[in-house]
Amino acid sequence: MSRPLESPNPLASAVLAMLKAARETGVELTPETLARLLYLADLDAIESGRTQFSGATWRWDDSGPYDHALTRAEDWVVESELVERRETPYVDRDSYALTVTVDIEDPLSAADMECVRSVLRLHGGRSAADLEELSAETAPVIEAQVAGDRGVLLDLNRARRRQQVKARLERFRSRRAARPPVEDDPGVDDALRAEFLEMRAGLRRANAKMLDDR
């Protein structure tokens, strides 16, 4: 029988969710790989039109996105005897892995657990170095690196805005390609032109906000 949970905060629940999914798939996670995967899961949720679920305040740290509150969340799950720290022979920066030791209920909603499991299926087998490179390719980290300030807060919602602009651009291109050529009719493309101008204005506003944030 699965053990019910009363986590002290969303971040502890998110940590348990990732570690439970890792146990289900036979993947061992270190604190560093755990942090990278949680960041990618938050980003995936936002790009899918939902909200960040981990409760982490992601900042750009030396080796990628991190929240120092993860240390307290890790301590809580270990002290609650839900997770154990186990030494590993891995070459990663951390000298131990985190492993769920008891059967527990899903700590998050069905949608959030699916997001966690999906990210783990895609990236759970990667090393800490690989996950660091992967997270460095995401929009929030790229913008933080351009600013050059370590410890800067990562704005994950920028990934959503980029996805929205990309989707509108793809829709514009597909509609333009689907329209048959029409000559000598100046009004035939008015609606398409209006949508393009609206999209271009939105892109300008997003670029202006990025510059202001720097």
N, C-alpha and C positions, 0 to 999 in steps of 0.2 A: 504493500500500500504506500502511495506517495505521501510524503510529509508536507503538510501545509506550511506556508511561509508567511512571516510578518517582517518584511524588510524595513529597515529604518528610513530608507529613501529610494528614489527611482534608480540612482546609480548602483546601489547594491543589488537591486533587482536585475538590472541590465547585466551586471557582472555574473550573477548566478545564471541568467538566461544563456549567455554565451558559453559558460562552462558546462552547463547541462547539455547544450547542443553539441559541444565538443566531445563530451562523454558518449553521446549517442552515435557519433560517427568515428569514434576511436582516435580522435586528434588530441594531442597534448598541447596546451597553451602555456607560455610563460607570461609574466606580467606585461612584457613589452608587446608580444603578439596579441594578447588580449586587448590592450589599449588600441592598437591599430585596427583590429577587426571591429571593435565597437564604434570607432570613428567612421569606418566605411559603412557600417550598418546604419548609423545616424544619417549619413550622407545619402544612402540609398533610399531611406524613408522620405527624406525631404525631396529628392528628385522624383519620387513617385507621387508627390502631391500631398504627403502626410506631414506630420510634425516629428521633430527629433524626440526620441523616447528615452534616451539614456539618462538625461538629467545632467550630463557632463557639460562643463564650461571649457570647450576646447580652445587651447592656445598652441601656437607654434613653438615647440620646444627644440632642443638640440637635435633630436632624432625624429622629429615629426610631431603630429598632433598629440597633445597630452593634457590631462587634468590631474593635478596633484591630489585631488580628492579621491582618485582611484586607489591610492594607498590606504586610505581609511576604509573604503569599501572592501578592499581585499582583506584587511585586518578583521573586519566584522564577519565576513563569510567564513574565515578560518576559526575565529574565536567562537563562532556559533556551531562549530563542529559539522559544518556542511561541506567544507572544502579543506583539503590538506595540501601543504607545500611539500613537494618531493624533489630531491636532487636529481638532476639529469646530466647526461654526458654531452649535452648539446654545446655547440660553440657560440650560441647566442649570448648576448650581453648578460642575461639573467642566468643564475646558477640553479634555478629550480622551476618546476612546473606546478601549475595549479590544477587540482583534480577534484571533482565532486565525489564525495564518498558515500552519499545516501541517495535514495530515490526521492525526488522532490517534484512537486507540481510545477507546471509552467509558471514562471514568475511574472510573465508579461501577457498581454492580450494575444489572441490568436494571430492577428495581423502582424504584430511586432515580433512574435516568435517566428513566424514564417520569414520575415525579413532577416532575423538573426541566422536562421538555418540556411537561408539562401546564400548569404555572404560567406558563411562557414563552408558550405559546399564548394563555392567558387575559389576561396582563398585560404581555407584553413590549413592546407598542406604547405603553405609558403613559409619561408624563414623570416626572421625579424628584419633582415636586410631587404628582402624582396618586398615585404609589406611597407617598409620605410620608403622605398622607391615608388611603390604604387600610390601611397598617400601623397607623396611629393608631386604627383602628376594631377592632383585634384585642384579645382579652381580656388578654393579658399586658401590652400597652402601656397599655391603659385603667387597669389596676390600678397600674401604675408611675406614671402621671400623677396618680392619686388620692393616692398616697403623696407625690408632689411632689418626689422626690429624683432628680435627674439622675445617671446613672451606675449606677442600681440594676439589679441582675441581673434579667432577664426569665425568669419561670418558664413555659416553653412547655407544661409538663404540665397547667397549669390549663385550657388549651384542651381537652385530652382529657377532663378531669373535667367540664367544662361540656357537652361533647358527650354523655358518658355519662348525665348527669342529664337532658338534653333527650331522648335516645333512650328512657329509661325512662318519662319523662312521656308521650311520644307513644304508647308501648306501652300504658300504663295507660289513656289516653283511648280508643284503638282497641278495647281489650278491653271497656271499659265500654260503648262504643257498640254493640258486637256482641252483647252479652248481651240476651236478651229480658226484658221486665219480668216480675217474679215477685212476687206479693203473699203476705204472711203466711208467709214462709219466712226466718227470721232467719239461717240458716246459709248462704244461697245466695251471699253476697258475701264470705265469710270470706277466701278466697284472694286476692281482689282487694283487700280492705281491708289484708291483711297486706303485700302488695306495695307499696301506697301508703304505709303507715307506714314500711316499710323505705326507700323512696325519699326520704321526707321526712326521715328520720334522716340519710341520706347527705348530703342537701342542707344540713342544719344543720351537719354536721361540716365540709363544704367551706367554708361561710360562716365558721365559727369559725376555720378555718385561715387564711382570707384576712385576717381581722381580726388574728390573731396575727402574720402576716407583716408587717403594716403597723407 
